[in-house]
Amino acid sequence: MFQIQEEHLKEMHRHALDAYPEECCGIVIGNREDTASDTLFRCTNIQNRLHAADPEAHPRDAKTAYFIDEKELLTITRRAQDEGRVIKLFYHSHPEHDAYFSEEDTRRALFFDEPAYPDARYLVISVYNKAIKDQALFEWSEGSRTFEQVSLASN
């Protein structure tokens, strides 16, 4: 069972509500073995910027998609590497939709049909009418070669 610090889970929920009616996104880095050293980063969803610049290449806006700013992602990735930590979790919200791992989520999480971030799980937070409805955690399964829902615990 994957664990998230209770305060981090609350912060992810606040982030989802703050961003509503658009999707939020963020990252948690830490040690593989425990949650004590975990650090949460609220990331910038640049999907609206991408959509405005090229709606053909990016047909969805931030109400139904997210894209983490590449500079932020690189900074967070480097920090994790420099500190001997890993990206443990990506999270994002689904405004007015259920908590599921979409085909788009799967495409973005893979690199040549393998997980782009092998240590990472993915938390999807469902928000309806500016209230948290549900959440679901997903991780890569070598057996099924897809992301499957797993249990989540907070401490």
C-alpha positions as CSV (number, residue, x, y, z in Angstrom):
1,M,0.0,0.0,0.0
2,F,1.4,3.4,-1.0
3,Q,1.5,6.1,1.7
4,I,1.1,9.8,1.4
5,Q,1.7,12.3,4.2
6,E,-1.8,13.4,5.5
7,E,-0.7,17.0,5.2
8,H,0.4,16.5,1.6
9,L,-2.9,14.9,0.7
10,K,-4.8,17.8,2.2
11,E,-2.5,20.2,0.2
12,M,-3.3,18.3,-3.0
13,H,-7.0,18.6,-2.3
14,R,-6.6,22.4,-1.6
15,H,-4.7,22.7,-4.8
16,A,-7.4,20.9,-6.7
17,L,-10.0,23.3,-5.2
18,D,-7.9,26.4,-5.8
19,A,-7.5,25.5,-9.5
20,Y,-11.1,24.5,-10.1
21,P,-12.7,24.6,-12.7
22,E,-9.3,23.9,-14.3
23,E,-7.0,20.9,-13.6
24,C,-4.2,21.3,-11.1
25,C,-1.0,19.3,-11.2
26,G,1.9,18.6,-8.9
27,I,4.7,16.3,-7.9
28,V,6.0,14.7,-4.7
29,I,9.7,13.7,-4.4
30,G,11.2,11.6,-1.6
31,N,13.0,8.5,-0.6
32,R,11.6,5.1,-1.8
33,E,11.4,3.7,1.7
34,D,9.5,6.3,3.7
35,T,7.4,9.4,3.6
36,A,9.3,11.5,6.2
37,S,11.5,13.3,3.7
38,D,8.7,13.8,1.0
39,T,8.5,17.2,-0.5
40,L,5.4,18.4,-2.4
41,F,5.5,20.8,-5.3
42,R,2.5,22.5,-6.8
43,C,3.2,22.8,-10.5
44,T,2.0,25.2,-13.1
45,N,-0.5,23.9,-15.6
46,I,0.5,25.5,-18.9
47,Q,-2.2,23.7,-20.9
48,N,-4.1,27.0,-21.6
49,R,-1.0,28.6,-22.9
50,L,-0.3,25.6,-25.2
51,H,-3.9,25.5,-26.4
52,A,-3.9,29.3,-27.2
53,A,-0.6,29.1,-29.1
54,D,-1.5,26.0,-31.1
55,P,-5.1,24.7,-30.7
56,E,-4.6,22.1,-33.4
57,A,-1.7,20.5,-31.6
58,H,-3.3,21.1,-28.2
59,P,-7.1,20.9,-28.7
60,R,-7.9,20.7,-25.0
61,D,-7.7,23.5,-22.5
62,A,-6.9,23.3,-18.8
63,K,-10.5,22.4,-17.9
64,T,-9.9,18.9,-19.3
65,A,-6.1,18.6,-19.5
66,Y,-2.8,19.5,-17.8
67,F,0.7,20.0,-18.9
68,I,3.5,20.6,-16.3
69,D,5.8,23.5,-17.2
70,E,9.0,21.8,-18.5
71,K,11.3,24.1,-16.6
72,E,9.5,23.3,-13.4
73,L,9.7,19.5,-14.1
74,L,13.4,19.8,-14.9
75,T,14.1,21.7,-11.7
76,I,12.2,19.2,-9.6
77,T,13.8,16.3,-11.3
78,R,17.3,17.7,-10.8
79,R,16.6,18.5,-7.2
80,A,15.4,14.9,-6.6
81,Q,18.6,13.5,-8.3
82,D,20.9,15.9,-6.4
83,E,19.4,14.9,-3.1
84,G,19.3,11.2,-3.9
85,R,15.5,11.1,-4.0
86,V,13.0,10.0,-6.7
87,I,9.8,11.4,-8.1
88,K,7.3,9.3,-6.1
89,L,4.0,10.8,-7.2
90,F,2.4,12.9,-9.8
91,Y,-1.0,14.3,-9.0
92,H,-3.7,16.1,-11.0
93,S,-7.4,16.9,-10.7
94,H,-10.4,16.0,-12.9
95,P,-12.9,18.9,-12.6
96,E,-16.4,17.6,-13.1
97,H,-15.1,14.1,-13.9
98,D,-14.5,11.0,-11.9
99,A,-11.1,9.9,-10.6
100,Y,-9.8,7.6,-13.4
101,F,-6.5,7.2,-15.3
102,S,-7.4,8.3,-18.8
103,E,-5.9,7.3,-22.1
104,E,-4.2,10.7,-22.2
105,D,-2.8,10.2,-18.7
106,T,-1.4,6.8,-19.8
107,R,0.2,8.3,-23.0
108,R,1.9,11.0,-21.0
109,A,3.1,8.6,-18.3
110,L,4.9,6.3,-20.8
111,F,8.0,6.7,-22.9
112,F,8.3,4.0,-25.6
113,D,5.7,1.9,-23.9
114,E,7.6,1.9,-20.6
115,P,7.0,4.2,-17.5
116,A,8.8,7.5,-18.0
117,Y,9.2,7.6,-14.2
118,P,9.5,4.0,-12.9
119,D,9.2,5.0,-9.2
120,A,6.2,7.2,-9.6
121,R,2.5,6.6,-8.8
122,Y,-0.3,8.8,-10.1
123,L,-3.0,10.3,-8.0
124,V,-6.2,11.6,-9.7
125,I,-8.5,13.8,-7.6
126,S,-12.1,14.2,-8.7
127,V,-13.7,17.6,-8.1
128,Y,-17.4,18.3,-8.6
129,N,-19.1,21.6,-7.8
130,K,-15.9,22.8,-6.1
131,A,-15.9,19.9,-3.7
132,I,-13.6,16.8,-3.6
133,K,-15.7,13.8,-4.6
134,D,-13.1,11.1,-4.8
135,Q,-9.5,10.2,-5.5
136,A,-7.7,7.2,-7.1
137,L,-4.1,6.1,-7.1
138,F,-2.5,4.3,-10.0
139,E,0.8,2.5,-10.5
140,W,2.4,0.6,-13.4
141,S,1.8,-3.2,-13.5
142,E,4.4,-5.2,-15.3
143,G,2.0,-8.1,-15.6
144,S,-0.8,-6.2,-17.4
145,R,1.6,-3.6,-19.0
146,T,-0.8,-0.8,-17.9
147,F,-1.6,1.5,-15.0
148,E,-3.8,-0.2,-12.4
149,Q,-5.6,1.3,-9.4
150,V,-4.0,0.5,-6.0
151,S,-4.8,1.3,-2.4
152,L,-3.8,4.6,-0.9
153,A,-3.0,5.3,2.8
154,S,-2.2,8.5,4.5
155,N,-0.1,9.0,7.6
